[in-house]
Each structure stands twice: as C-alpha cells, then as structure tokens.
Amino acid sequence: MSVIVAILGILLGITAFVVGILLGKKRYAEHLKRAKEEGEEIKRKKLEEASREASEIVGKGRRQVEEEQRKLQSEISRKRYELNRQRNQLREEEERLRRKEENLRRLERDLRQKESELARREERIKRSEDELLAKLEKIAQMTVDEAKQELLKKVEQMARLEAAQLSMRIKDEARQRAEEEAREIIATAIQRCAASRTAEVTTTIVELPSEEIKGRIIGREGRNIRAFEAITGVELIVDDTPEIVVISSFDALRREKAKVILERLIEDGRIHPARIEEIAAKVEEEFEEHVRYIGEETLVELQIPYMHPELIKLVGKMKFRTSYGQNLLAHSVETAKLAGIMAAELGLNVEDARRAGLLHDIGKVVEDEEGPHALVGATVAKRYGEKEAVVNAIASHHGDVEPATLIAPLVAAADAISGARPGARRESIEQYIKRLHDLEQIAHRFPGVQKVYALYAGREVRVIVDAEKISDLEARALSEEIARTIENELQYPGQIKVIVIRETRAISVAR
C-alpha cells in the first residue's frame, strides 16, 4: 500500500513538474509575444520619429536651397542689369565713334574733292600759261623774259582770283556748319545760365544813430579819423549830410572791412586809436574766415569737389573785385556755368571746364605778382596743383598763349558771353568815346575806304569803300583785315562785327 502511495506521489510530482513546465512555456511564449509587440511598437515609434526628423531635415535643407536660389537669382539679375548697362554704354560709345568716323570720312572726301579741283585748276592755269606764252612770243614785240613777266602777272591775278573764290566758298561752307552748331550750343548754355549782374561803386554809406557820434569819430584834433584811415587804408568822409558818413576806396574789400570796423566802434561807443586797432585786428581775422567761406560756397554751387585752400581764398576775394563794373566773382561763376554747359554738350570734361571758368580771372586778385592777369592766374593755378588743361585755359583766354585743348576756347567764349551781355559791364563816357574813335581810325587806315561809322555802342563798324578801287572779293578780304587789326590793337568786351559796303551806281539823264 505504501508503495502504491509512493508511486502515486511520484506520478503526481511528475505530472506537476510537466504541468509547471508547460505553464512556464506558455508564460514564456506570452512574454516573448509581448516583448515582440513592444519591440515592434518601439520600432514603429522610432521609425516615425526618424521619418519626422528626416522630413524636418529635408524641409530645412529645401528652404536653405530655396534661399540660396533666391540669392543667386538676385545676384544673377543684378549682374545681368550691370551687363546690360555696360552693353548700352558700349553701344552709345560705338555710335558716337561711328558718327565721328563718318564725319572724318566726309571731311576726307571733301578734302580729296578740293584737292582734285585745285589740281584741275593748276592744270588749266599751266595750259593757259603755255598758250599765253606762245601767243606773246608770236604776236608781241617783246623778249621772252618780258613775256614771262607779263604772263606771270596775268597768272598771279588769275590765281589770286580763283584762290579768293575757293577760299570764300570753303569759308562760307565751314562757317555755316560751325555757326549752326555753335549757335545751338551757346543758346542752350545761355538759356540754362542766368547769373545775377552786380555793379559795384567806390563808396559805402554808414548810417549813424545820431549827429553827436560824428565828433567822436573825428576825435580830438582829428586823431581818431586819422588813425582809422591809416589802419583801414580807406578815406572816411564826414560832411554836413545828416546822420551818415561815407567810406571811399577803390578796393571793395577794404571798404567792407572798414564798414564793419566803424559799425562795431559805433556800437561799442569807445572810439580811440587803440580801440580802432584792436577791433581792426579782430575784423581782419574774421574776414579771412569769411573769404574762405565765400570760396567754399562757390565750389559747392559749381559742384567742384576739391581745390587748394589758397585758391579757395582767392576765389572768395573775387567777390570784392570788379571788372568793367561787373562783380568779378559773379562774372567768374557765370563763366564757369556757361563753360560747363557747353563742355557737356560737346562731351568734354565738365569739371575741368568749370574750374577753368571759375579761375580764369584769378590773376586779378593776386597782389604779389606782376604781368597780364591771364598769365599770373595760370602761374598761380599751376603752383597749387591744377591740371594742365585748366592752366592752359586760364592762360589763353585773352590770347596770351595758344590754346592746347578744346576747353580753352570754351572758357574764352564763356568769358566773352558773360561780359558782352547788355548791362553786364559799364564804361566811362571817355572810354566809350575813345573806343568809337579808335575803331573809326583803324578802318580809315586802309586804302579805298571812304567813310566809317561805329554803331551800336561800338559793337558794329560799317565801312563804305570806293567801288572803283575795291572789288567784291577784295571787300571780303578787307573786312577780315580790319577785324584782325581791331583784335590786335584794341581791348573790348564781347565782339565787334565789321561790315564792308561796296556800292556801284549808274546814273543817266534823259533830255
């Protein structure tokens, strides 16, 4: 019985062990399944996170690429615009060069035609000479040398006639083309420039607060007025005119300084030689700064970027100088503007033209050098670093030296335009009458001249000649000779037109 129990116990133990093993396997399987499911879930989540991160990275990269593409496109557009601008500039330059080349070719053709015409005329003259020589030897009772001399006279007359005709035609053609272009350029410049006209006088009036101040200005035994005149270099006129005194001097800068000094003395109330000297020293320092400021303002007005400080001071001093009654600084600014406008129309350097126009009369305010103001101004401009083109324009604007650039004649023309405007300059009656007299005397020197009339304030000279002594061609040559003589011997603002009149009258009487 005990054996059976033992066997049953063993079987039960074995059964329990087997059941435990089976249950363990089942739990392991379930645990393994759960682990796989968790692994799959973790894997799925990781894949989703990786996908999101990859999407974000791809999106960020795409945005960066798009940004770089926009920047690149913008740079390409800018480069394309710059390239198109440069291409347009090159195209304009090529067109300008092409027009110049066409003009040169046209001039070359004209020159070849004229050379051919001259060659044909020389050939005709040679044939005429041979024919005349043969005829003279055959029918004239003269030696060969005499015949040659007579022939040479005839040929010379014919050559002069044909040369005068050819010269007249060439000059007329050239003058017509040049005058049309010059009129257009000058008219444009004058229309765009309207500088004010200023006529200075030689006296300045200072108003006084009361008549009593006149005695203090004069001082005891005149010591104050003498000190004032010695220090300022002007003449102070104190007369019976109520409540004013007059400052007289041909130097406008001295007059202005003296006016400021006197006004400050009157305001201060202490008028004695020591105080006059003290205030004069302060005003002198202030005027140095004031003159420099005027020069700098002028440069700003003309858009000139830089100029030597000494030249700036000289420009400022021009405000206190006159030329034929025209304020020198106003005249120089107007000349600079006119020259700059004409230079722009001709495609020249506008800044150089303006600098030369502004400085062309700078020699008139230089006090420590002698000589023609054009040459003095050129020397000063060269000393302070101005370009050679500017220096030459300054030196040549009155014909003292030959122009070396195209800017030089522009400055001379602008100077003449500014000075020739009606009312821009004034002359004394003596100068006016003398110029009219000199013009008529110069024209009377030439043979064949009968009467001379200076008209329009000396701007035009009409010359009446003897029709029997002067031919039509000789009348043209005479007008040019008179004009050249006037240019060489007289000084005058603007220009003078010379008109030679030749008239033939045939009179018959019916009875």
ZAMARLO-50705 format. One record per residue (C-alpha): residue number from 0; residue in one letter; z, y, x. Coordinates in pm, 1 decimal. Each point is the difference from the previous one (the first is absolute). Layout:
BEGIN
     k   r         up      north       east
   NUM   A          Z          Y          X
...
//
This chain:
BEGIN
     k   r         up      north       east
     0   M        0.0        0.0        0.0
     1   S       81.4      236.0      278.3
     2   V     -329.8      -84.4      163.4
     3   I     -186.6       97.4     -310.4
     4   V      191.1      322.7      -16.9
     5   A      -80.4       69.0      360.1
     6   I     -363.5      -73.2      -53.9
     7   L       -6.3      224.1     -304.2
     8   G      171.8      268.9      201.3
     9   I     -259.6      -30.1      273.7
    10   L     -283.2       10.5     -253.0
    11   L      153.4      299.8     -165.7
    12   G       31.6      165.7      340.2
    13   I     -358.9      -82.5       85.3
    14   T     -111.8      125.6     -339.7
    15   A      197.9      318.2       42.5
    16   F     -145.4       48.9      349.6
    17   V     -354.5      -55.1     -127.7
    18   V       62.4      231.4     -291.2
    19   G      143.6      260.0      242.3
    20   I     -302.3      -34.7      222.7
    21   L     -233.0       41.2     -296.2
    22   L      194.8      297.9     -127.7
    23   G       -7.2      155.4      352.0
    24   K     -372.6      -49.3       22.5
    25   K      -42.4      164.6     -338.1
    26   R      214.8      295.7      100.8
    27   Y     -185.7       22.5      332.9
    28   A     -330.7       -6.2     -188.5
    29   E      123.4      270.1     -232.9
    30   H      136.5      202.0      290.5
    31   L     -327.3      -47.5      188.7
    32   K     -194.2      109.0     -305.6
    33   R      216.1      307.7      -40.1
    34   A      -40.1       77.1      368.7
    35   K     -379.8      -30.0      -28.5
    36   E        2.7      222.0     -305.9
    37   E      216.6      255.0      179.5
    38   G     -228.6      -20.7      302.1
    39   E     -302.9       49.6     -218.1
    40   E      169.8      298.5     -167.5
    41   I       94.3      146.4      338.0
    42   K     -351.8      -61.4      126.2
    43   R     -147.7      160.9     -311.2
    44   K      228.7      303.2       37.0
    45   K      -81.1       29.9      370.4
    46   L     -370.1      -23.0      -76.0
    47   E       35.2      269.0     -265.9
    48   E      195.0      223.4      241.4
    49   A     -255.1      -63.2      274.7
    50   S     -279.4       77.0     -247.7
    51   R      166.6      325.1     -104.2
    52   E       61.6      101.2      362.4
    53   A     -357.7      -89.7       86.8
    54   S     -124.4      203.7     -295.5
    55   E      212.9      294.2      106.0
    56   I     -120.6      -30.2      359.8
    57   V     -361.1      -28.9     -115.3
    58   G       44.6      300.3     -235.0
    59   K      158.3      207.3      273.3
    60   G     -275.0      -99.7      240.4
    61   R     -262.6       83.0     -261.4
    62   R      156.8      341.5      -58.6
    63   Q        7.5       64.9      374.2
    64   V     -362.4     -104.2       27.1
    65   E      -91.2      225.8     -292.5
    66   E      189.2      291.3      160.8
    67   E     -175.4      -57.9      331.4
    68   Q     -330.3      -21.0     -185.1
    69   R       71.2      335.3     -172.4
    70   K       89.5      160.7      332.6
    71   L     -308.0     -147.5      160.8
    72   Q     -217.2      117.8     -290.3
    73   S      148.3      351.2       27.0
    74   E      -65.1        7.9      375.5
    75   I     -353.4     -128.3      -56.4
    76   S      -57.5      273.6     -261.9
    77   R      132.7      266.2      236.2
    78   K     -213.7     -127.4      286.3
    79   R     -300.7      -14.1     -231.0
    80   Y       62.0      361.9     -111.6
    81   E       36.4      115.2      360.5
    82   L     -313.5     -189.5       94.8
    83   N     -193.1      157.1     -288.8
    84   R      127.9      346.0       98.4
    85   Q     -106.7      -50.5      360.2
    86   R     -331.6     -138.8     -118.2
    87   N      -52.7      310.9     -216.3
    88   Q       89.3      225.3      292.5
    89   L     -245.6     -185.2      222.1
    90   R     -262.6       26.0     -271.6
    91   E       57.7      375.2      -30.0
    92   E      -12.0       37.9      377.6
    93   E     -321.9     -201.0       13.8
    94   E     -147.8      217.8     -274.9
    95   R       99.4      315.3      186.6
    96   L     -149.6     -133.7      323.2
    97   R     -311.9     -105.0     -188.6
    98   R      -42.2      352.2     -138.5
    99   K       47.8      145.3      347.2
   100   E     -253.7     -245.7      138.1
   101   E     -247.5       96.8     -272.2
   102   N       52.9      367.1       79.3
   103   L      -57.3      -70.0      370.3
   104   R     -315.8     -196.9      -77.3
   105   R     -123.6      282.6     -221.7
   106   L       70.0      252.8      274.1
   107   E     -177.5     -224.5      252.4
   108   R     -303.4      -22.1     -229.4
   109   D       -1.6      376.6      -44.5
   110   L       28.7       47.1      374.8
   111   R     -285.5     -243.8       68.5
   112   Q     -216.0      175.3     -258.8
   113   K       73.9      338.0      155.5
   114   E      -70.1     -139.6      348.7
   115   S     -330.1     -141.7     -125.2
   116   E      -86.4      332.1     -160.2
   117   L       85.0      186.5      320.8
   118   A     -212.8     -245.8      199.4
   119   R     -295.6       55.8     -235.8
   120   R       41.5      374.6       25.5
   121   E       14.7      -18.3      378.4
   122   E     -321.7     -201.8       -6.2
   123   R     -165.9      258.9     -227.0
   124   I      118.5      277.9      229.5
   125   K     -139.5     -186.6      302.0
   126   R     -338.2      -40.7     -169.4
   127   S        3.0      364.5     -105.0
   128   E       83.4       97.7      356.1
   129   D     -293.4     -202.4      136.6
   130   E     -238.4      144.0     -257.8
   131   L      113.4      355.8       62.7
   132   L      -26.9      -47.9      375.4
   133   A     -354.8     -129.5      -33.4
   134   K      -98.6      287.6     -227.4
   135   L      160.4      257.8      224.6
   136   E     -176.6     -135.6      306.7
   137   K     -329.5       -0.1     -186.9
   138   I       -8.3      331.7     -183.5
   139   A      263.7      219.3      164.5
   140   Q      -64.5      194.2      310.4
   141   M      324.7      -88.5      175.5
   142   T      125.2     -226.9      269.6
   143   V      154.7     -337.5      -71.5
   144   D      347.0      134.2       83.0
   145   E      -46.1      289.6     -240.4
   146   A     -120.0     -241.0     -266.2
   147   K      301.1     -218.8       59.5
   148   Q      235.8      294.5      -34.3
   149   E     -166.9      108.7     -324.5
   150   L        9.4     -356.9     -127.0
   151   L      366.0      -37.0       88.8
   152   K       80.4      311.7     -200.3
   153   K     -184.4     -138.0     -302.1
   154   V      164.7     -340.4       35.8
   155   E      342.0      159.2       43.0
   156   Q      -47.6      200.6     -317.8
   157   M     -114.1     -307.5     -192.2
   158   A      286.8     -209.4      138.3
   159   R      253.8      264.7      -90.4
   160   L     -141.8       25.4     -349.9
   161   E       -0.6     -376.3      -55.3
   162   A      344.4      -38.4      161.5
   163   A      138.2      273.3     -224.1
   164   Q     -151.9     -167.0     -307.0
   165   L      134.7     -342.0       98.9
   166   S      340.9      144.1       88.4
   167   M       11.0      185.9     -332.0
   168   R      -82.9     -314.1     -197.4
   169   I      250.3     -217.2      189.2
   170   K      272.8      262.9      -33.1
   171   D      -68.5       44.3     -369.9
   172   E       21.0     -374.9      -62.6
   173   A      314.4      -42.6      208.3
   174   R      158.9      313.3     -145.5
   175   Q      -69.7     -115.0     -354.4
   176   R      162.1     -340.9       53.2
   177   A      291.6      141.3      198.9
   178   E       65.9      286.4     -240.6
   179   E        5.9     -230.3     -303.2
   180   E      257.9     -230.9      156.8
   181   A      199.3      287.2      152.6
   182   R       11.5      190.0     -329.7
   183   E      131.2     -305.5     -180.5
   184   I      269.4      -69.3      259.9
   185   I      108.5      364.3       34.4
   186   A        1.0       54.9     -377.0
   187   T      218.1     -308.5      -43.8
   188   A      239.2      120.4      269.0
   189   I       25.4      353.1     -142.0
   190   Q       57.4     -127.4     -354.5
   191   R      283.1     -224.8      117.0
   192   C      168.5      263.7      217.1
   193   A      143.2      318.2     -146.2
   194   A      245.4      144.0      251.4
   195   S      165.6      328.5      -78.2
   196   R     -106.1      319.2      175.5
   197   T      265.3      210.4      168.1
   198   A      -50.5      345.0      151.4
   199   E      287.2      117.5      218.5
   200   V       87.6      362.0       74.4
   201   T      169.4      162.0      296.0
   202   T      309.4      129.4     -180.0
   203   T      291.1     -154.2     -190.1
   204   I      222.7      187.2     -244.6
   205   V      375.0      -70.9      -14.1
   206   E      189.1      121.5     -303.8
   207   L      342.6      160.7       51.7
   208   P      299.2      -17.7     -234.5
   209   S       55.3      376.0       37.4
   210   E     -112.0      305.0      195.1
   211   E      325.6        6.1      196.3
   212   I      -99.1     -311.3      193.9
   213   K     -283.6      190.3      173.6
   214   G      248.2      199.4      207.5
   215   R      178.3     -317.8      110.2
   216   I     -334.0     -157.5       93.4
   217   I      -87.9      300.6      217.1
   218   G      348.2       16.2      153.8
   219   R      160.5      269.9      205.4
   220   E     -273.5      190.5      185.9
   221   G     -242.8     -279.0     -100.6
   222   R      162.2     -273.5      210.6
   223   N      -19.4     -267.3     -275.8
   224   I     -367.5       51.6      -78.6
   225   R      -89.6        6.9      370.8
   226   A      190.0     -323.0       59.3
   227   F     -164.0     -158.7     -304.0
   228   E     -351.4       92.9      116.1
   229   A       68.6     -112.4      358.6
   230   I      137.3     -339.6     -107.7
   231   T     -256.9      -80.7     -272.8
   232   G     -309.1      160.4      158.1
   233   V      -99.2      181.0     -321.6
   234   E       -0.8      359.8     -114.8
   235   L      252.0       90.7     -270.4
   236   I     -109.6      296.0     -212.4
   237   V      279.6      179.0     -187.6
   238   D     -139.5      291.6     -204.4
   239   D       71.9      187.3     -322.0
   240   T     -126.2     -278.5     -225.3
   241   P      301.3      -92.5     -214.1
   242   E      183.1     -327.8       64.3
   243   I     -259.3     -163.5      227.3
   244   V      -77.8      -26.0      370.8
   245   V     -326.8     -122.4      151.1
   246   I      -42.1     -252.1      280.9
   247   S     -327.8       48.8      186.8
   248   S     -161.2     -243.2      246.6
   249   F     -331.3     -177.0       46.9
   250   D      194.7     -322.8       67.7
   251   A       83.0     -152.9     -340.2
   252   L      253.3     -240.5      154.8
   253   R      195.5      287.8      154.1
   254   R      -13.9      189.1     -330.2
   255   E      139.6     -296.1     -191.3
   256   K      280.4      -53.8      252.0
   257   A       83.9      371.9       -4.3
   258   K       10.4       -1.2     -380.5
   259   V      247.3     -291.3       -6.7
   260   I      214.8      163.4      270.7
   261   L       10.6      332.7     -184.9
   262   E       82.6     -162.8     -334.6
   263   R      288.8     -191.9      157.1
   264   L      131.6      312.2      171.6
   265   I       -5.7      185.6     -332.8
   266   E      173.6     -289.3     -173.7
   267   D      259.8      -28.6      276.1
   268   G       63.0      374.6       12.4
   269   R       79.5        5.4      373.9
   270   I     -292.0      173.2      168.2
   271   H       34.5       60.5      373.1
   272   P     -194.4     -115.5      309.1
   273   A      222.8     -299.9       75.8
   274   R      -20.2     -124.9     -359.0
   275   I     -377.0       54.5       -6.2
   276   E      -36.2     -207.6      315.0
   277   E      226.2     -276.2     -139.6
   278   I     -187.8      -30.3     -329.2
   279   A     -338.4       19.1      178.3
   280   A       97.5     -302.0      214.2
   281   K       97.1     -201.6     -309.1
   282   V     -321.0       94.6     -183.6
   283   E     -204.6      -95.9      306.9
   284   E      151.0     -350.7       -4.8
   285   E      -52.9      -31.7     -375.0
   286   F     -361.5      111.1       29.3
   287   E      -71.0     -270.0      259.2
   288   E      107.2     -255.7     -259.2
   289   H     -184.1      185.8     -275.6
   290   V     -324.8        4.0      197.4
   291   R       33.7     -373.4       74.4
   292   Y       61.9      -68.4     -370.3
   293   I     -314.7      193.3      -96.4
   294   G     -202.7     -205.8      249.4
   295   E      139.9     -330.1     -129.8
   296   E      -69.6       99.0     -362.0
   297   T     -357.2       79.0       96.6
   298   L      -42.7     -344.3      159.0
   299   V      135.2     -164.8     -315.7
   300   E     -239.5      203.5     -215.6
   301   L     -298.0     -109.5      212.6
   302   Q      125.9     -362.2       31.5
   303   I        5.9       15.2      380.3
   304   P      253.1     -263.8      113.2
   305   Y      102.9      129.5      343.3
   306   M      -44.6      297.7      230.2
   307   H      177.6      112.5      315.6
   308   P      307.8      216.8      -80.2
   309   E     -138.2      293.7      201.7
   310   L     -321.5       -6.1     -200.5
   311   I      205.5      -13.2     -322.1
   312   K      178.0      320.7      107.3
   313   L     -331.8      170.2       73.3
   314   V     -128.7     -105.1     -343.6
   315   G      309.7      154.8     -158.5
   316   K      -54.6      325.1      191.5
   317   M     -350.6       29.6     -146.3
   318   K      161.0       95.8     -331.6
   319   F       93.3      330.7      162.5
   320   R     -344.6       79.6      145.3
   321   T     -317.3      133.4     -160.0
   322   S     -371.8      -19.5       76.9
   323   Y     -210.3      284.8     -146.3
   324   G      285.8       49.5     -249.3
   325   Q       -1.9     -369.5     -102.6
   326   N      325.0     -191.6       49.7
   327   L      -65.5     -227.8      299.4
   328   L      193.8     -301.6     -131.2
   329   A     -162.8       19.1     -345.1
   330   H     -341.8       27.5      169.0
   331   S       75.0     -297.6      229.8
   332   V      126.6     -217.5     -287.3
   333   E     -310.1       83.3     -202.9
   334   T     -222.1      -77.7      299.5
   335   A      179.6     -334.3       47.9
   336   K      -46.2      -96.0     -365.5
   337   L     -367.5       96.6       -1.5
   338   A      -66.7     -188.2      325.6
   339   G      188.1     -306.8     -128.2
   340   I     -197.2       -8.7     -326.7
   341   M     -333.5       33.9      180.4
   342   A      102.1     -267.7      252.7
   343   A       86.1     -237.3     -286.2
   344   E     -340.5       63.7     -159.1
   345   L     -171.8      -82.7      332.7
   346   G      216.7     -304.6       80.3
   347   L      170.0      161.5      302.1
   348   N      366.0       -2.8      107.0
   349   V      174.2      215.4     -262.8
   350   E      329.6       35.8      191.9
   351   D     -175.2      123.8      316.3
   352   A     -197.4      252.3     -207.2
   353   R      318.0      130.6     -164.9
   354   R      186.2       21.8      332.1
   355   A     -286.8      191.0      161.5
   356   G      -32.0      230.3     -301.9
   357   L      373.3       75.0        0.2
   358   L       12.6       64.3      376.9
   359   H     -335.9      178.2       44.5
   360   D      165.0      347.4       19.9
   361   I      323.9     -114.2      167.5
   362   G      -98.1      200.4      309.9
   363   K       60.8      322.9     -192.2
   364   V      377.9      -61.8       -4.1
   365   V       29.1     -113.2      364.2
   366   E      150.5      292.5      191.2
   367   D       20.9     -121.4      361.6
   368   E     -368.7      -80.6       62.3
   369   E     -309.3      219.7       19.2
   370   G     -359.8      -62.5      -98.1
   371   P     -203.6      -63.7     -317.3
   372   H      229.1     -137.0     -269.6
   373   A     -222.0     -307.3      -50.8
   374   L       32.0     -106.4      365.6
   375   V      371.3       86.4       11.8
   376   G       60.3     -204.5     -315.3
   377   A     -195.3     -294.4      142.3
   378   T      203.4       11.1      321.4
   379   V      329.4        1.3     -191.3
   380   A     -111.4     -279.8     -232.9
   381   K     -107.8     -215.8      295.4
   382   R      329.9       71.0      179.2
   383   Y      194.9     -131.6     -298.9
   384   G     -195.8     -322.5      -43.4
   385   E     -269.8       72.5     -259.6
   386   K     -314.9     -216.0        2.2
   387   E     -305.4      107.1      194.9
   388   A     -199.9       34.4     -323.8
   389   V      261.0      241.1     -138.9
   390   V       12.9      196.9      327.3
   391   N     -379.3       33.4        9.7
   392   A      -14.0      114.7     -363.3
   393   I      257.1      271.6       73.8
   394   A     -181.1      115.4      315.8
   395   S     -347.7        4.3     -156.5
   396   H       63.5      160.4     -339.9
   397   H     -121.4      339.3      132.9
   398   G     -265.7     -140.9      234.9
   399   D      202.9       34.8      323.3
   400   V      -86.3     -362.8       83.3
   401   E     -253.8     -246.7     -137.6
   402   P      110.7     -226.7     -288.8
   403   A       50.8     -358.6      114.6
   404   T       70.3     -166.6     -337.5
   405   L     -104.7       42.4     -362.0
   406   I      347.1      130.9      -84.3
   407   A      -57.3      316.7      207.9
   408   P     -279.1      149.5     -216.9
   409   L      197.3      -93.5     -312.9
   410   V      297.8      204.5      122.4
   411   A     -226.9      292.2       91.1
   412   A     -162.4      -15.5     -345.8
   413   A      339.0      -20.8     -176.2
   414   D      124.0      296.4      205.6
   415   A     -304.6      204.4     -102.9
   416   I       35.3      -99.0     -367.8
   417   S      367.5       96.1       -7.3
   418   G      -61.7      336.5      165.9
   419   A     -318.3       83.1     -192.5
   420   R      143.3      -23.9     -352.5
   421   P       -5.6      340.2     -172.2
   422   G      335.5      171.6       43.8
   423   A      133.1     -254.6      248.3
   424   R       -9.2      249.1      286.6
   425   R        5.9      373.5       22.9
   426   E     -152.1      241.9      246.5
   427   S       51.9      363.1       75.8
   428   I     -272.7      239.6     -111.4
   429   E      -74.8       73.7      367.5
   430   Q      -59.1     -367.7       79.4
   431   Y     -213.8      -38.7     -309.7
   432   I     -223.7      298.4       80.6
   433   K      -26.7     -100.8      366.5
   434   R     -114.5     -350.3      -92.2
   435   L     -268.6      134.6     -233.3
   436   H     -116.7      239.4      272.1
   437   D       -8.0     -276.7      263.8
   438   L     -199.9     -228.7     -229.8
   439   E     -264.3      265.1      -58.7
   440   Q      -15.7       91.9      370.2
   441   I      -53.0     -362.9      104.4
   442   A     -289.2      -46.2     -245.3
   443   H     -165.0      330.0      110.2
   444   R      -26.9     -126.2      357.9
   445   F     -282.4     -241.7      -81.8
   446   P     -363.8      116.8        9.9
   447   G     -178.6       37.6     -331.6
   448   V      315.4       83.0     -195.9
   449   Q      -37.5      301.9     -228.2
   450   K      315.8       13.4     -211.8
   451   V      331.6     -185.3      -11.5
   452   Y      253.7      -14.4     -283.8
   453   A      344.6     -165.5       25.9
   454   L      101.1     -111.0     -351.1
   455   Y      289.6     -173.3     -179.2
   456   A      269.7      126.7      238.0
   457   G     -197.8     -120.2      301.2
   458   R      -55.2     -352.8     -133.1
   459   E     -377.0       52.1      -17.3
   460   V     -247.5      190.7      218.1
   461   R     -346.7       80.3     -131.8
   462   V     -261.3       87.0      262.9
   463   I     -334.2      156.0      -98.1
   464   V     -272.9      -51.4      262.9
   465   D     -347.8      138.9       63.4
   466   A     -247.0     -244.3     -155.9
   467   E     -268.1       89.9      254.0
   468   K      220.3      -83.9      297.5
   469   I      197.6     -299.0     -132.2
   470   S     -161.6     -310.2     -157.4
   471   D      165.9     -229.3     -256.0
   472   L       91.8     -256.2      266.2
   473   E      125.2      270.4      233.4
   474   A      215.4      135.0     -284.8
   475   R      174.8     -336.3      -24.6
   476   A       57.0       -9.3      374.5
   477   L      125.9      360.0       -9.2
   478   S      264.0      -82.5     -264.0
   479   E      132.7     -282.2      219.0
   480   E        6.2      220.4      311.4
   481   I      191.7      275.2     -181.7
   482   A      247.8     -255.9     -138.9
   483   R       59.5     -146.5      349.2
   484   T       52.9      347.8      146.0
   485   I      255.1       82.7     -270.8
   486   E      184.7     -328.9       68.7
   487   N       16.0       76.3      372.6
   488   E       97.1      367.9      -16.9
   489   L      216.4       49.4     -310.6
   490   Q      321.6     -145.9     -135.6
   491   Y       20.5      -25.5     -378.6
   492   P      156.9     -219.7     -267.7
   493   G     -224.0     -239.9     -193.2
   494   Q     -377.7       16.0       46.7
   495   I     -277.8      259.6       -6.4
   496   K     -339.5      -66.7     -155.1
   497   V     -303.3      161.7      171.2
   498   I     -306.4       59.7     -220.3
   499   V     -324.8      124.5      157.4
   500   I     -243.3      156.6     -249.9
   501   R     -370.7       34.9       84.2
   502   E     -220.8      168.7     -256.2
   503   T     -373.7       83.3        4.0
   504   R     -140.9      255.6     -245.9
   505   A     -368.2       62.2      -65.7
   506   I      -65.8      335.9     -171.9
   507   S     -333.7      126.6     -128.8
   508   V      -83.2      302.2     -207.4
   509   A     -274.2        0.9     -270.1
   510   R     -169.0      339.6      -42.4
//
